[in-house]
């Protein structure tokens, strides 16, 4: 499956704001469980802290990620990319 081969968390949100699909990395980062809720509920439950003027998002699981979003064609929703930068963030904090 192409979604699983992407080396970052991927979430696809439909136009109504509900999660349509996601890969294993996103499941682990966001601690997703069935039944899936709407994206804003998942985001509110997953985000512990926003730091560095929004550059990093600290999740309840302890990971520091960067969120990248892209609208899907024909206003069919959004694609969210979750890039785990925990190691980079921790090395910057400790220097």
Long-range contacts (C-beta under 8 A, 24 or more apart in sequence): 8-81, 8-82, 8-83, 8-84, 9-65, 9-80, 9-81, 9-82, 9-83, 9-84, 10-79, 10-80, 10-81, 10-82, 11-39, 11-79, 11-80, 11-82, 12-72, 12-77, 12-78, 12-79, 12-80, 13-39, 13-77, 13-78, 13-79, 13-80, 14-76, 14-77, 15-75, 15-76, 15-77, 20-77, 25-82, 25-84, 26-80, 26-82, 28-61, 29-59, 29-61, 29-63, 29-65, 29-82, 29-84, 30-59, 30-82, 31-60, 31-61, 39-78, 39-80, 56-85, 56-89, 62-86, 64-88, 64-89, 64-90
